[in-house]
Every structure is written in C-alpha cells, then in structure tokens.
Amino acid sequence: MIGARIEELPKGYALCPSCRERAYRESTGVGVCSRCRKSISPHVAPQEPQCSPQCAPPFRIACVVPFDKRLSKNAQKTPFKGRMVLTKDARSATSALVQSLVRCITGRPKEVKTLVTIRVFKPNHRMDAVNFVDVVCDCVQKAIGINDHWYSASVDWEIDKVNPRIEIEVGQ
C-alpha cells in the first residue's frame, strides 16, 4: 500500500502517517494502526513516502541478446606486432552488449555480492560457453559501474539451432 493516494482508499480507511499501512478508522474518525499501533486521525496529513533501502526497487537486469561468437574471449583478440590487441568487431560487439544491458536495468545497484547468470544457447558444439563469462562480466561492469570482483557468476549452455542467443540475468 506504499504510495497509495487517499482517494483510492475505501471509505472508513486512512493511511498510517508513520508506516503508511492502510488502517481502519472507527466511526469517531480515529483508529489504531494494526502494524505499528499508532493512532490514526483524519486530521493528520499523510507524509510523503521516503525512499529507503527497504522500499527501493531491487536491482535487476534480465537481458536476451542474439548469439554472437565475437563475445567469446577466444574471438576477441588478434596478434599485432608481437602483442594481442582487441579486434574492431569485438569492440563493437561488446559496446552493443553494454547498451543492451543498460536498457534492461531496473533499480539501483549497490556494491554487494552480485549474482550473474549466463545462459548460452549455441547454434552448435563448436564453442565453449565458459569463454563468454569474462566478456559478459566485463560488459556488466561497464553497464552498472560495479567492479566484477563482487560477482558470483554461473554459466549454462544448450544447443538451439533455431534461435541461438545469450540470456543474461544480474541481481542482488
């Protein structure tokens, strides 16, 4: 009932000014909140809800992107003048994944343990799903701004020749 407007409440009910719980008022116009046991009077204006960590929406990302082999760490780098460099294709694939993740964010992340679940639906058996973990976790780090040492990652894979994709879920 958090954030309910007065006109939405049934007749004879009011919001408790301290806990914002819906409470019944007696015929005298005064009642007692069943949750916090404070008295409720029709003359007390309800307070605006304060956003606290308890009432903030939970942080969550649920994103599905098309399968792209450029997101595998084995396809990310190429030798150049004796060193390994990130390819332009890999750079564009990771930036597209970061943009997709940013669009799917709900809530505000905190620096606490973050669960990252990656499901890779591969078109065939030619790649290891584990090779996607590092790249996806780096993209999640860029999208939410929390270092990936807070992540607990799990990976699963299936063969899906019709609709290959990567499903990413992030939550706290």
C-alpha positions in Angstrom: 0.0 0.0 0.0 3.1 2.3 -0.2 2.4 5.4 -2.2 -1.4 5.0 -2.3 -3.4 8.1 -2.7 -6.1 8.9 -0.2 -8.9 8.8 -2.8 -8.0 5.2 -3.6 -8.7 4.0 -0.1 -12.1 2.5 0.8 -14.4 4.6 2.9 -13.5 4.4 6.6 -9.8 3.8 6.0 -6.8 6.0 6.2 -3.0 5.7 5.9 -0.9 5.5 9.0 1.4 8.5 8.9 4.4 6.6 10.3 4.3 3.3 8.4 2.0 4.1 5.5 -0.1 1.0 6.2 -3.8 1.1 5.4 -5.7 1.1 8.7 -9.4 1.2 9.6 -10.8 4.3 11.4 -13.6 3.9 13.9 -16.8 5.9 13.5 -15.2 8.6 15.6 -12.7 9.2 12.9 -9.8 7.9 15.0 -8.3 4.5 14.7 -5.2 2.5 15.6 -2.7 1.1 13.0 -2.5 -2.7 13.3 1.1 -2.7 12.3 2.7 0.0 14.5 -0.1 0.6 16.9 -0.1 4.4 16.5 -3.3 6.3 16.4 -4.7 7.5 13.1 -6.7 10.7 12.9 -8.3 12.1 9.8 -6.7 15.5 10.6 -3.2 14.2 10.2 -1.9 14.7 6.7 -0.1 11.6 5.4 3.6 12.0 4.9 5.2 11.6 1.5 6.9 8.2 1.3 10.7 8.4 2.0 12.8 6.2 -0.3 14.8 4.0 2.0 16.9 0.9 1.0 14.0 -1.3 2.1 11.5 0.3 -0.2 13.8 0.9 -3.2 13.1 -1.4 -6.1 15.5 -4.3 -6.2 18.3 -4.1 -8.7 17.9 -6.5 -11.6 18.9 -7.0 -15.2 17.3 -9.5 -17.4 18.5 -9.3 -21.0 18.4 -11.5 -24.0 20.8 -10.8 -26.9 21.4 -12.7 -30.2 24.2 -15.2 -30.1 27.4 -13.6 -31.3 30.7 -15.5 -31.4 32.6 -12.2 -31.1 31.6 -12.2 -27.4 33.8 -15.3 -26.8 37.2 -14.4 -25.3 38.8 -16.6 -28.0 37.4 -14.4 -30.8 38.2 -11.1 -29.1 42.0 -10.7 -29.7 44.4 -11.0 -32.6 48.2 -10.8 -32.7 49.5 -7.4 -33.9 53.3 -6.6 -33.9 54.1 -9.2 -31.3 51.2 -8.4 -28.9 47.5 -9.2 -28.6 45.0 -6.5 -29.5 41.2 -6.2 -29.3 39.6 -6.5 -32.7 37.2 -3.9 -34.0 34.5 -6.5 -34.4 34.9 -7.5 -30.7 34.9 -3.9 -29.6 31.6 -3.2 -31.5 30.0 -6.4 -30.1 30.9 -5.6 -26.5 29.7 -2.0 -26.8 26.4 -3.3 -28.3 26.0 -5.7 -25.3 26.7 -2.9 -22.9 24.0 -0.7 -24.5 21.5 -3.7 -24.3 22.3 -4.2 -20.6 21.9 -0.5 -19.8 18.4 -0.6 -21.4 17.4 -3.6 -19.3 18.4 -2.2 -15.9 15.8 -1.8 -13.2 16.6 -0.4 -9.7 19.9 0.9 -8.5 22.9 -1.3 -7.9 24.9 -1.4 -4.7 28.4 -2.7 -4.0 27.4 -6.0 -2.6 27.6 -9.6 -3.9 26.0 -9.6 -7.3 24.8 -12.8 -9.0 25.4 -13.1 -12.7 23.7 -15.9 -14.5 24.6 -16.5 -18.2 22.8 -19.0 -20.4 24.4 -19.5 -23.8 22.2 -21.1 -26.4 24.8 -22.1 -29.0 24.0 -23.0 -32.6 26.4 -26.0 -32.5 29.1 -27.6 -30.3 32.0 -25.6 -31.8 32.4 -23.1 -28.9 32.8 -23.4 -25.1 30.1 -21.4 -23.2 32.7 -20.7 -20.4 34.6 -18.4 -22.8 31.7 -16.0 -22.7 31.8 -15.4 -18.9 34.8 -12.9 -18.8 33.5 -10.8 -21.6 29.9 -10.7 -20.3 31.0 -9.9 -16.8 33.2 -7.0 -18.2 30.2 -5.7 -20.1 28.0 -5.9 -17.0 30.7 -4.0 -15.1 30.7 -1.2 -17.7 26.9 -1.1 -17.6 26.4 -0.9 -13.9 29.7 0.6 -12.7 30.4 -2.1 -10.0 33.7 -3.9 -10.1 33.4 -7.6 -11.2 35.2 -8.9 -8.1 31.7 -8.6 -6.5 30.2 -11.0 -9.0 29.3 -14.6 -8.4 28.9 -16.0 -11.9 27.2 -19.1 -13.2 27.0 -20.3 -16.7 24.9 -22.9 -18.5 24.5 -23.8 -22.2 22.2 -25.6 -24.6 22.2 -26.2 -28.3 19.5 -24.2 -30.1 20.0 -24.2 -33.9 16.7 -22.3 -34.5 17.2 -19.4 -32.1 20.8 -19.1 -30.8 21.0 -16.4 -28.1 22.6 -15.3 -24.8 20.4 -14.8 -21.8 21.9 -12.7 -19.0 20.4 -12.2 -15.6 22.0 -10.0 -12.9 20.6 -9.4 -9.5 21.4 -8.6 -5.9 
